[in-house]
Amino acid sequence: MGKPLIPSPFIDKMGERVTLDDLKEIADRLGIEVRLEPLTIEGTIHVGGYCLVKGKPVVILNKKSSRIEQIKTLGEAIKKHDLSGLYLRPAIRRYLGLEETL
């Protein structure tokens, strides 16, 4: 699955930024549904996470969580999938802890 995620917001040496929209686009290409929902259970705020709903991958992000937490949660979910057939910008590959392929 690769290395742990680099803390967000991630801006690499080339000035490239990894955004929530970047990760949502990758999730879409992988067939992962991304939902933003308020997740407060008995006064505790949850950041969300990855699950299967009727056999389909879904990531639920807490709409009240920070962008940093949303990026981290979605990044962790994306790492659970085979990314070898997808083009990912170098900054995104580094953020996800994936090694560059030549």
C-alpha positions in Angstrom: 0.0 0.0 0.0 3.0 2.3 0.1 4.3 4.8 2.7 2.1 6.8 5.1 0.5 10.0 3.8 2.6 13.2 4.0 0.8 15.7 6.2 -1.6 18.0 4.4 -1.9 20.5 2.9 0.9 19.1 0.8 2.9 21.5 -1.4 5.9 19.9 -3.0 9.2 21.5 -4.0 7.8 22.4 -7.4 5.0 24.3 -5.8 2.3 21.7 -6.8 -0.6 21.5 -4.4 -2.7 18.4 -3.6 -6.3 19.5 -3.2 -9.5 17.8 -2.1 -10.7 18.3 -5.7 -7.7 16.4 -7.0 -8.5 13.4 -4.8 -12.2 13.5 -5.6 -11.4 13.3 -9.3 -9.1 10.3 -8.7 -11.8 8.7 -6.6 -14.3 9.2 -9.4 -11.9 7.5 -11.9 -11.7 4.6 -9.4 -15.5 4.3 -9.1 -15.5 5.5 -5.5 -18.5 7.6 -4.5 -17.5 10.5 -2.3 -20.1 11.9 0.1 -19.9 15.0 2.3 -22.2 14.6 5.3 -22.4 15.9 8.8 -21.1 13.1 11.1 -21.9 13.8 14.7 -22.8 10.8 16.8 -23.7 11.4 20.4 -21.7 14.6 20.5 -18.6 13.1 19.0 -17.4 14.3 15.6 -16.1 11.6 13.3 -13.9 12.4 10.3 -15.5 9.7 8.2 -14.0 6.9 6.2 -14.2 4.2 3.6 -17.0 1.6 3.4 -19.0 -0.5 1.0 -22.6 0.3 0.4 -24.5 -2.4 -1.5 -21.1 -3.7 -2.7 -19.9 -0.3 -4.0 -17.0 1.7 -2.6 -18.0 4.9 -0.8 -16.0 7.4 1.2 -18.0 9.5 3.6 -16.3 12.7 4.6 -17.5 14.8 7.5 -18.5 18.1 6.0 -17.7 19.8 9.3 -14.1 18.4 9.4 -11.2 20.6 8.2 -10.0 20.3 4.6 -6.9 18.7 5.9 -8.8 15.9 7.6 -11.0 15.4 4.5 -7.9 15.2 2.3 -6.3 12.7 4.7 -9.4 10.5 4.9 -9.9 10.4 1.1 -6.2 9.8 0.5 -6.2 6.8 2.8 -9.3 5.4 1.0 -7.7 5.9 -2.4 -4.6 4.0 -1.3 -6.7 0.9 -0.8 -7.2 0.6 -4.5 -4.9 -0.4 -7.4 -3.6 2.8 -8.8 -1.1 1.3 -11.2 -3.2 2.0 -14.3 -3.9 5.6 -13.5 -1.9 8.6 -14.3 -1.3 10.6 -11.2 0.6 13.9 -11.1 3.9 13.5 -9.3 2.8 15.7 -6.4 -0.2 13.4 -5.8 2.0 10.2 -6.1 4.4 11.7 -3.5 1.5 12.7 -1.2 0.0 9.2 -1.4 3.5 7.7 -0.6 3.7 6.0 -4.0 7.0 5.5 -5.6 7.7 7.1 -9.0 7.8 4.7 -11.9 10.1 5.3 -14.8 
